[in-house]
Amino acid sequence: MMLERGSIADRYAAVRAEIDAVLRSLGRPGTVRVVAVTKFQPRTCVQEALAAGVESVGENYVKEAEGKLADLPVRKHFIGHVQTNKARRICELFDIVESVDRIEAARALDRAAATQGRTLPVLLQVNISPTERFGVRPEAFDDLLAGARALEHLRVEGVMAIAPAGVPQVQTMRAFETARACFERSGGKVLSLGMSGDWREALAAGSTELRLGTAIFGPRPAKEAIR
């Protein structure tokens, strides 16, 4: 059972130990990256997480990242909706963009990466939930994949998806299987599935990356708490 109280270091160590135990049971030890989702967390908490061993963080909003992540020595993942007018700043701040869900966003990021003389790693976000606003529908995935692959300054590294919330486990697994089918066609190596409430199912579905917020930081503070 994960620790509900204690320091960020305690919670991270506990959930990392649980993840490693599940991975051993699945016969794939040491094959999963943990991305600490820092949405609405103050900079001091992010610094605590880094001191505890966190190597990758995920942010949903450009403005938050500017205020607390810009100079921190950590791998930065953009996991929010890509607004084309913020593509340049996203490309400047982040090491990878996990949420490319339409060709317009891919082209905007490609142009931004070109001006910065870099190749930007991206994941394609697949919509596997009836309540999720963003993500390419599975039936349109191949068209987005082909379009993104054709862009000179993007490198498609795999797939990201968000499972439906509050549904039976069998439905979660079915959704993850849909995302995995897209991933297998992507030619990439990163399958980013699973958050604090469904990471076990994600590992069973073959996820290579987990995006964990409350499991590491505890309950998310109000937005006003950001420093």
N, C-alpha and C positions, 0 to 999 in steps of 0.2 A: 504494500500500500504506500502511495506517495505521501510524503510529509505535507501536511496542510499548514503547519506553522514552522517558524524558524527562519534562519537567514536565507538569502538568495543562494549562498554557497551550499547550505544544507539541502535546499529543494533541488538545486541542479545536480548535486551528487546523488540524491535519492532517485531522481527520475532517470539519470544516466545509467545508474546501476540496474534499474528495472528494464530499461531499453536493452542493455547489454545481455541481461538474462533472457529476455524474449528472443533476441537475435541468436543466442547460443541454442535455444530450443528449436529455432528454425534452421539451424545449420549455416548461418551466415554472420558470424561474429565480426564486429568492427567495420561494418559496411554502410553505416548510416550517419549522415551529418545532421546535427541538431542546430537549427536556426532559432535563436532566442528572439521572439517577437516583442519589440520594445514600445509598441503603440501606447501612448499616454504615460509611459514610464519616465520619470525624471532622469536626468543625466547621471545623478549619483547612483541610481540603481543599475544603469547600464555599466557604469564603471565597476560596481560590485560584481556584476555578472562576468565581466572580462577577467577580473581578479580570481574568480572561481573557476576559470578555465574555458568559458564560452569563447568560441573562435569566429562565430558568424552571427550577425543580427539581422532582423528583418523589420522594415518600416513601411507603413502605408502611405505616409504623407511627406511630400518634399519639405514643407516648412518645418516639420518636426525634425527631420534629418539634418537640416541646416543648423538648427539650434543645438543639437546634442551629439551628432555623430560625425560631423565633418572632419574633425582632427583625431578621431580615435583610431588606434591600430587594430582594426577588426575588419573582417570581410562583410561588406554591406549588401544586403539583398533588398531590392524594391519589390514589395508584394502587394501594392495597392493598384487601383485602376490607373492606367496610363492615359493622362490627358495630353493630347498632342502638343498643346502650347507649353507644356512643361518638360517636353522630351529632352531639350538641351540640358536643363538643370539635373534631371534624372541621370542622364549620361555622365555628368560631371561628378555627381555624388556617390553613385552606386557602382559596385563591381559586377552585378548581374541583375537583370530585370526578369522577374518570374511571372509576370502577368500580361503578356502580350496576347490580346484576344481578338484583334482585327488587323487587317492589312494596313489601315491608315496609321495605327500606332506603330506598327513595325517600320513603316517607311519614315515616320517622323524620327524614331530612334536611330535608324540607319543614317539619316541626314546629319543628326547630331553627332553620331560617332565618327562620321567622315570628317566633320570640321575639327574634331579633336584628334584625328589621326589614330584611331583605335578600332579594334574589333570588339563589339559588345556581346557578351554571352547573354542569351535569353532563353526562357522557357515559354511555351505556349500554354495559356490557361484554357482548360476545357471545362465547360459548364456541365456538371453532373447532378445538379440540384434544381428542382422546380422553383425554389425560392431565391436562387442566386441570380443577381442582376447581370453579372459579368461572366465572360468566358465564351469561347466559340462553341457552338453546338457540335456534338460528336460527328454528326453527318456532314458538317462543313469543315472539319479539321484538316482533311487532306488538302483542300484548296488553300487554307491559311499556311499550312506547312510548306507547300510548293512556293507560295509567294514569299514567305520569310526566307526560305533557303536561297532564293534568287538574289537577295540583297547582299551587296558586297561587304558591308561593315557590320552585319549581324552574324552570330553563330548560334544556331538552334541546338541547345544542349539537352532538351527533353520537354517534359510536361509538368504542369502544376494543376491541381484541382482542389476544390473545397467540397466536402461531402455534405449531403443534406443534414440539417440539424434535427434532433429529437425524433429520429426514426428508429425502427427496430434494426438490430445488428445486421440481419440478412439484407436489408435494404442498403445499409451503408456499404456492405461488401459488394453488392451488385453495382453500386455507383463507382466504387473504386476499381472494379474490374473493367468498367467502361473506360475509365481514364487510362488504365494500364494497356488496354487494346490500342488506344491512340499512341501511347508512349512507345509501344513496340514497333509502330510504323514510323516513329520520328527519327530513328537512327541515333538517338541521343543516349546518354548514360544517367541522366538525372530524372527521377520520378518523385516529385515533391507532393506527397500525400500525408495527411494526418496532422491534427492539432491536439491540444491538451485533452480533449474528450474522446478522441477516436484514434490515437496513435497506434494502439495495439492492432486494430483492424487494418490500419495502413501498412504496418510491417507485414502482416499476413498476406496483404495484397502485393507485396514486393516493393514498397516504398524505399527509396534510397535517401530520403531527406524528410525530416519532421520539422514543422513550424510550431514551436511551443511558446506560449505566453504565460498564462496563469500557472502552469505546472512549474515554471521557474521563478516567476516574480510574485506569485500569489494574486489575489483579486486586483483587477485593473483599477487604478485610481481615476478620479475625475480628470477631464482634460485640463482643468485649471492647475493641476498639480505639476505640470511640466515645468522644468527649470533648465 
